Amino acid sequence: MNIIGYLGWCIALGGTTALDTLGSQAFTGGDRASVSVHLQRCITLLWLLFVPVAIFWTYMEPVLLLLGQEERLAHDVQSFLRVLVFGAPGYIGFESLKKYLQCQGIMRASTYVLIAVAPINLVLNVILVHHTSLGLLGSPLAISITFWLCFIFLALFTYLSPAHRKNGTWAGFHFGLVLDAGSCANFLKLALPGILMVGTEWAAFEIVALAAGRLGSLPLAAQSVIMTTDQIMNTIPFGIGVAASTRVGNLIGARLPDAAKRAAHASALLSVVIGAIVMVGLVTTKDIFGYIYSDDDDVAALVSKVMPLVASFQIADGLAGSCGGVLRGQGRQHLGAFFNLIAYYVLALPLGVTLAFHPNTHLGLQGLWIGQVIALFIVGLGEYTVVWVGTDWEKEVRHGIERNQAEAKRRQMREHRGQVAETA
């Protein structure tokens, strides 16, 4: 179910990476009014992209039955997703608005909103699941309501924010300009690779989790510990990547190639330092780490065997996070998608599954994670190589200028047509 659900979340998290490029470059590129147009176009197009996913979720049961799932499970998953469909547009709106604010340097707003909404989500889950007839379906309803509350609260925060008002990025609603064919095409050229960039990595880790389930209950329990730990640790390079995409995009928009280059390398250096610290921490605590999650000695022992592998890719994972953010700030999401496809699906997953299940190796869970280690090193080092030696920063600035000028020209032409129509 996680992989199926990620189809919707990838549209939100991957599609909004187009704002990392377009919004951040427009903000410092001399045409701040375009930033709000990019936001409106982002929400509109991503809602449209979600429509086929919503249909897929609504009629999921036959697909799951075809894949060999139990009839009751398939029915419950479909019922769960049918309720969750109503919350997904709220989540897309929240992620879009969050990116809109981040590209202006307003980073804390979404955090405040999430802190405010978290207890509401908890109360809604308890009430709807345990004190209504909805039962299990109370959970997706609570999540859906929470997503819309996040979007609404962040919109109110934006409206009331003095910093946002001072930035002068909101230029009203421009429905005709939002749906301009050329601008929509340019947006999708960044959004679709962004969706692929996010989705391929997520799916790869979910495939590893499914494969771990085939190894038995013990490896699956250890995998749960390791995956939870990795997801927590991944928030660090993810955060660095968010800052890198905004900073690099802003500096490219401001026509400062040398400063953009320094910001890119600074983010990579910071991720390496923090990754090294995390790596040392995981290695030194590997023998006791599993007991944080489980009191089972066998689970803790297996976690201890696999944890050095997880620790070994922390630096590479940091580079992937920070340099992925740099690529988004440049508008080169397609390179991140390319590295993920090659690293995970051509090399890591086939190798990991072979090492885990082949009779001559049969490394089990360790084999699966050996594959992931290789993938993350390929992605991290590959993206850093692109940033270090494969980037013409002057050329990226020229691309940014062209994007900003094209958007400004389209808006001016439409405004001129509107004035002519009013005069006539």
C-alpha positions as CSV (number, residue, x, y, z in Angstrom):
1,M,0.0,0.0,0.0
2,N,2.9,2.4,0.7
3,I,4.1,2.3,-2.9
4,I,0.6,2.9,-4.2
5,G,0.1,5.8,-1.8
6,Y,3.4,7.3,-2.8
7,L,2.0,7.9,-6.3
8,G,0.0,10.8,-4.9
9,W,2.7,12.1,-2.6
10,C,5.3,12.1,-5.3
11,I,3.2,14.4,-7.3
12,A,3.2,16.9,-4.4
13,L,6.9,16.5,-3.3
14,G,8.3,16.0,-6.8
15,G,6.1,18.3,-8.8
16,T,6.8,21.2,-6.5
17,T,10.5,21.0,-7.2
18,A,9.7,23.1,-10.3
19,L,9.2,26.0,-7.8
20,D,12.7,25.4,-6.5
21,T,13.8,26.5,-9.9
22,L,11.2,28.9,-11.2
23,G,10.1,30.6,-7.9
24,S,13.6,31.1,-6.4
25,Q,15.1,32.4,-9.6
26,A,12.1,34.8,-10.3
27,F,12.2,36.1,-6.7
28,T,15.7,37.6,-7.2
29,G,15.5,38.0,-11.0
30,G,13.7,41.3,-11.0
31,D,10.1,40.1,-11.6
32,R,8.8,39.1,-8.2
33,A,5.2,39.2,-9.4
34,S,5.9,36.1,-11.4
35,V,6.5,34.1,-8.2
36,S,2.8,34.1,-7.4
37,V,1.9,33.1,-11.0
38,H,4.3,30.2,-10.7
39,L,2.5,29.2,-7.4
40,Q,-0.9,29.3,-9.0
41,R,0.3,27.3,-12.0
42,C,2.0,24.8,-9.7
43,I,-1.2,24.1,-7.8
44,T,-3.4,24.0,-10.9
45,L,-1.2,21.6,-12.9
46,L,-0.4,19.3,-10.0
47,W,-4.1,19.0,-9.2
48,L,-4.7,18.0,-12.8
49,L,-1.8,15.5,-12.6
50,F,-3.4,14.0,-9.5
51,V,-6.7,13.2,-11.4
52,P,-5.5,9.9,-13.0
53,V,-3.9,8.9,-9.6
54,A,-7.3,9.6,-7.9
55,I,-9.0,7.4,-10.4
56,F,-6.4,4.7,-9.9
57,W,-6.9,4.8,-6.1
58,T,-10.7,4.7,-6.5
59,Y,-10.6,1.5,-8.5
60,M,-7.6,-0.1,-6.8
61,E,-9.2,-3.4,-5.7
62,P,-9.1,-5.2,-9.1
63,V,-5.4,-4.2,-9.5
64,L,-4.5,-5.6,-6.1
65,L,-6.4,-8.8,-6.8
66,L,-4.6,-9.2,-10.1
67,L,-1.3,-8.9,-8.2
68,G,-2.3,-11.8,-5.9
69,Q,-3.4,-9.9,-2.8
70,E,-6.0,-11.2,-0.5
71,E,-9.6,-10.2,-1.3
72,R,-10.2,-8.5,2.1
73,L,-6.9,-6.7,2.0
74,A,-7.6,-5.4,-1.5
75,H,-11.0,-4.2,-0.5
76,D,-9.7,-2.4,2.7
77,V,-6.9,-0.7,0.8
78,Q,-9.3,0.6,-1.9
79,S,-11.7,1.9,0.8
80,F,-8.8,3.6,2.6
81,L,-7.5,5.3,-0.6
82,R,-11.0,6.4,-1.6
83,V,-11.2,8.5,1.5
84,L,-7.6,9.7,1.2
85,V,-8.4,11.0,-2.3
86,F,-10.2,14.0,-0.8
87,G,-7.1,15.0,1.3
88,A,-4.5,14.7,-1.4
89,P,-5.3,18.1,-3.1
90,G,-4.9,19.8,0.3
91,Y,-1.5,18.2,0.6
92,I,-0.5,19.3,-2.9
93,G,-1.7,22.8,-2.0
94,F,0.3,22.9,1.2
95,E,3.5,21.6,-0.4
96,S,3.1,24.2,-3.2
97,L,2.5,27.1,-0.8
98,K,5.4,25.9,1.4
99,K,7.8,26.0,-1.6
100,Y,6.4,29.5,-2.6
101,L,7.4,30.8,0.8
102,Q,10.7,29.0,1.0
103,C,11.9,30.5,-2.3
104,Q,11.4,33.9,-0.7
105,G,13.5,32.9,2.4
106,I,10.4,32.3,4.6
107,M,11.4,28.9,6.0
108,R,9.7,28.6,9.4
109,A,6.0,29.2,8.4
110,S,5.3,25.5,7.4
111,T,7.0,24.3,10.6
112,Y,4.8,26.5,12.7
113,V,1.7,25.2,10.9
114,L,2.7,21.5,11.3
115,I,3.4,22.0,15.0
116,A,-0.1,23.6,15.4
117,V,-1.9,20.9,13.4
118,A,-0.1,17.8,14.9
119,P,-2.2,17.7,18.0
120,I,-5.4,18.3,16.0
121,N,-4.5,15.3,13.8
122,L,-3.9,13.1,16.9
123,V,-7.3,14.1,18.4
124,L,-9.1,13.5,15.1
125,N,-7.6,10.1,14.7
126,V,-8.6,9.1,18.2
127,I,-12.1,10.4,17.9
128,L,-12.8,9.1,14.4
129,V,-11.2,5.7,14.7
130,H,-12.3,4.8,18.3
131,H,-15.5,6.8,18.9
132,T,-17.3,6.6,15.6
133,S,-18.6,3.9,13.4
134,L,-16.0,4.6,10.8
135,G,-13.4,2.4,12.4
136,L,-10.3,2.0,10.2
137,L,-11.7,4.6,7.7
138,G,-11.5,7.2,10.4
139,S,-7.8,7.3,9.9
140,P,-7.7,8.4,6.3
141,L,-10.5,10.9,7.0
142,A,-8.5,12.4,9.9
143,I,-5.4,12.6,7.6
144,S,-7.5,14.2,4.8
145,I,-8.9,16.9,7.2
146,T,-5.3,17.5,8.5
147,F,-4.0,18.1,5.0
148,W,-6.6,20.7,4.3
149,L,-6.0,22.3,7.6
150,C,-2.3,22.6,6.9
151,F,-3.1,24.2,3.5
152,I,-5.7,26.6,5.0
153,F,-3.5,27.6,8.0
154,L,-0.5,28.2,5.8
155,A,-2.6,30.3,3.5
156,L,-3.7,32.4,6.5
157,F,-0.1,32.6,7.7
158,T,0.9,33.8,4.3
159,Y,-1.8,36.4,4.1
160,L,-1.0,37.8,7.5
161,S,2.8,37.6,7.2
162,P,4.5,41.0,7.2
163,A,7.6,39.4,5.5
164,H,5.5,38.1,2.7
165,R,3.7,41.4,2.2
166,K,7.1,43.2,2.2
167,N,8.5,40.9,-0.5
168,G,5.8,42.0,-2.9
169,T,5.4,38.6,-4.7
170,W,1.6,38.4,-4.6
171,A,0.2,40.0,-7.8
172,G,-3.4,38.7,-7.5
173,F,-5.0,35.8,-9.4
174,H,-4.1,35.4,-13.1
175,F,-6.1,32.5,-14.4
176,G,-5.4,33.1,-18.1
177,L,-1.7,33.5,-17.5
178,V,-1.6,30.4,-15.3
179,L,-2.8,28.3,-18.1
180,D,-0.6,29.8,-20.8
181,A,0.5,26.8,-22.9
182,G,4.2,27.8,-23.2
183,S,4.5,28.5,-19.5
184,C,2.7,25.2,-18.6
185,A,5.1,23.3,-20.9
186,N,8.1,24.9,-19.2
187,F,6.8,24.1,-15.8
188,L,6.1,20.4,-16.7
189,K,9.6,20.1,-18.1
190,L,10.8,20.6,-14.5
191,A,8.0,19.1,-12.6
192,L,7.8,15.7,-14.3
193,P,11.5,14.9,-13.9
194,G,11.1,16.1,-10.3
195,I,8.3,13.6,-9.7
196,L,10.5,10.9,-11.2
197,M,13.5,12.0,-9.1
198,V,11.6,11.7,-5.9
199,G,9.5,8.7,-6.8
200,T,12.3,6.4,-8.0
201,E,14.2,6.7,-4.8
202,W,11.1,6.2,-2.6
203,A,10.0,3.2,-4.6
204,A,13.5,1.6,-4.4
205,F,13.4,1.6,-0.6
206,E,9.9,0.3,-0.5
207,I,11.0,-2.6,-2.8
208,V,13.8,-3.4,-0.4
209,A,11.2,-3.5,2.4
210,L,9.0,-5.9,0.4
211,A,12.0,-8.1,-0.4
212,A,12.9,-8.1,3.3
213,G,9.4,-9.4,4.1
214,R,10.2,-12.4,1.9
215,L,13.2,-13.2,4.1
216,G,11.1,-14.0,7.1
217,S,9.8,-12.2,10.3
218,L,13.2,-11.6,11.9
219,P,14.7,-9.8,8.9
220,L,11.5,-7.9,8.4
221,A,11.6,-6.7,12.1
222,A,15.2,-5.6,11.7
223,Q,14.4,-3.9,8.4
224,S,11.7,-1.9,10.2
225,V,14.2,-0.7,12.7
226,I,16.7,0.2,10.0
227,M,14.2,1.9,7.7
228,T,12.8,4.0,10.5
229,T,16.3,5.1,11.5
230,D,17.3,5.9,7.9
231,Q,14.1,8.0,7.4
232,I,14.9,10.0,10.5
233,M,18.5,10.5,9.5
234,N,17.5,11.4,6.0
235,T,15.7,14.5,7.3
236,I,19.2,16.2,7.8
237,P,20.4,16.0,4.2
238,F,16.9,16.7,3.0
239,G,16.8,19.9,5.0
240,I,20.2,20.9,3.6
241,G,18.9,20.2,0.1
242,V,15.9,22.5,0.7
243,A,18.2,25.3,1.8
244,A,20.6,24.6,-1.1
245,S,17.9,24.7,-3.8
246,T,16.5,28.0,-2.5
247,R,19.9,29.7,-2.0
248,V,21.4,28.5,-5.4
249,G,18.2,29.4,-7.2
250,N,18.1,32.9,-5.6
251,L,21.7,33.5,-6.5
252,I,21.3,32.4,-10.1
253,G,18.3,34.7,-10.4
254,A,20.4,37.5,-8.9
255,R,23.0,36.8,-11.7
256,L,25.7,35.9,-9.2
257,P,27.3,32.7,-10.6
258,D,30.4,32.7,-8.3
259,A,28.2,33.1,-5.2
260,A,25.9,30.3,-6.5
261,K,28.9,28.1,-6.9
262,R,30.1,28.8,-3.4
263,A,26.7,28.1,-2.0
264,A,26.5,24.8,-3.8
265,H,29.9,23.6,-2.5
266,A,29.2,24.9,1.0
267,S,26.0,22.8,1.2
268,A,28.0,19.8,0.0
269,L,30.7,20.3,2.6
270,L,28.1,20.8,5.4
271,S,26.4,17.5,4.3
272,V,29.7,15.6,4.4
273,V,30.6,16.9,7.9
274,I,27.2,16.1,9.3
275,G,27.1,12.7,7.5
276,A,30.5,11.8,9.0
277,I,29.2,12.6,12.5
278,V,26.1,10.5,12.0
279,M,28.2,7.7,10.6
280,V,30.5,7.6,13.6
281,G,27.4,7.7,15.9
282,L,25.7,4.8,14.2
283,V,28.9,2.6,14.1
284,T,29.7,3.2,17.8
285,T,26.2,2.3,18.9
286,K,25.5,-0.5,16.5
287,D,25.5,-3.2,19.1
288,I,22.8,-1.6,21.3
289,F,20.9,0.5,18.7
290,G,18.3,-2.2,18.0
291,Y,17.2,-2.2,21.6
292,I,15.8,1.3,21.1
293,Y,13.0,-0.3,19.1
294,S,12.9,-3.9,20.3
295,D,13.9,-6.0,23.3
296,D,14.4,-9.0,21.1
297,D,18.0,-10.1,21.2
298,D,17.9,-11.6,17.7
299,V,16.5,-8.4,16.2
300,A,19.1,-6.3,17.9
301,A,21.9,-8.7,16.7
302,L,20.7,-8.5,13.1
303,V,20.4,-4.7,13.3
304,S,24.0,-4.7,14.6
305,K,25.2,-6.6,11.5
306,V,23.4,-4.3,9.0
307,M,24.0,-1.0,10.8
308,P,27.6,-0.6,9.6
309,L,26.2,-0.6,6.0
310,V,23.7,2.0,6.8
311,A,26.4,4.1,8.5
312,S,28.7,3.8,5.5
313,F,26.4,5.6,3.1
314,Q,25.6,8.6,5.4
315,I,28.2,10.8,3.7
316,A,27.0,9.7,0.2
317,D,23.3,10.2,1.3
318,G,24.3,13.7,2.5
319,L,25.9,14.5,-0.9
320,A,22.8,13.2,-2.7
321,G,20.5,15.4,-0.6
322,S,22.5,18.6,-0.9
323,C,23.6,18.2,-4.5
324,G,20.0,17.1,-5.4
325,G,18.9,20.5,-4.0
326,V,21.6,22.3,-6.0
327,L,20.3,20.6,-9.2
328,R,16.7,21.6,-8.4
329,G,17.9,25.2,-7.9
330,Q,19.5,25.1,-11.3
331,G,16.6,23.5,-13.0
332,R,18.3,20.2,-13.8
333,Q,15.9,17.8,-12.1
334,H,16.3,15.4,-15.0
335,L,19.9,14.6,-14.0
336,G,18.7,13.6,-10.5
337,A,16.1,11.3,-12.0
338,F,18.7,9.8,-14.4
339,F,21.1,9.0,-11.6
340,N,18.3,7.4,-9.5
341,L,17.1,5.2,-12.4
342,I,20.6,3.9,-13.2
343,A,21.8,3.5,-9.6
344,Y,18.7,1.8,-8.1
345,Y,17.0,0.0,-11.0
346,V,19.9,-1.0,-13.2
347,L,22.5,-1.8,-10.5
348,A,21.4,-1.7,-6.8
349,L,18.1,-3.6,-6.7
350,P,19.2,-6.5,-9.0
351,L,22.5,-6.8,-7.2
352,G,20.9,-6.6,-3.7
353,V,18.1,-9.1,-4.5
354,T,20.7,-11.5,-5.9
355,L,23.0,-11.2,-2.9
356,A,20.0,-11.6,-0.6
357,F,18.4,-14.7,-2.2
358,H,20.9,-16.4,-4.4
359,P,22.0,-19.8,-3.0
360,N,25.6,-19.1,-3.5
361,T,25.6,-15.9,-1.4
362,H,22.3,-15.8,0.6
363,L,23.4,-12.7,2.5
364,G,19.8,-12.0,3.4
365,L,19.1,-8.5,4.7
366,Q,22.8,-7.5,4.5
367,G,22.7,-8.3,0.8
368,L,19.7,-6.0,0.2
369,W,21.5,-3.1,2.0
370,I,24.8,-3.7,0.1
371,G,22.8,-2.9,-3.0
372,Q,21.4,0.3,-1.4
373,V,24.9,1.4,-0.3
374,I,26.2,1.1,-3.8
375,A,23.2,3.0,-5.2
376,L,23.6,5.9,-2.8
377,F,27.3,6.2,-3.5
378,I,26.6,6.3,-7.2
379,V,23.9,9.0,-6.8
380,G,25.8,11.1,-4.2
381,L,29.2,11.0,-6.0
382,G,27.6,11.3,-9.4
383,E,25.5,14.4,-8.5
384,Y,28.5,16.0,-6.8
385,T,30.6,15.4,-9.9
386,V,28.0,17.2,-11.9
387,V,27.9,20.1,-9.5
388,W,31.7,20.3,-9.2
389,V,32.9,19.8,-12.8
390,G,29.8,19.5,-14.9
391,T,28.3,22.9,-14.2
392,D,28.8,26.1,-16.3
393,W,27.6,28.6,-13.7
394,E,27.5,31.4,-16.2
395,K,25.4,29.3,-18.5
396,E,23.0,28.5,-15.7
397,V,22.6,32.2,-15.0
398,R,21.8,32.8,-18.7
399,H,19.2,30.1,-18.5
400,G,17.7,31.8,-15.4
401,I,17.6,35.1,-17.2
402,E,15.8,33.5,-20.2
403,R,13.2,31.9,-18.0
404,N,12.5,35.1,-16.1
405,Q,12.3,37.2,-19.3
406,A,10.0,34.7,-21.0
407,E,7.6,34.7,-18.1
408,A,7.6,38.5,-17.8
409,K,7.0,38.9,-21.5
410,R,4.0,36.5,-21.5
411,R,2.5,38.4,-18.5
412,Q,3.0,41.8,-20.1
413,M,1.5,40.6,-23.4
414,R,-1.6,39.3,-21.7
415,E,-1.9,42.5,-19.6
416,H,-1.6,44.5,-22.8
417,R,-4.3,42.4,-24.5
418,G,-6.6,43.0,-21.5
419,Q,-6.0,46.7,-21.7
420,V,-6.8,46.8,-25.4
421,A,-10.0,44.8,-24.8
422,E,-11.1,47.2,-22.1
423,T,-10.4,50.2,-24.4
424,A,-12.3,48.6,-27.2
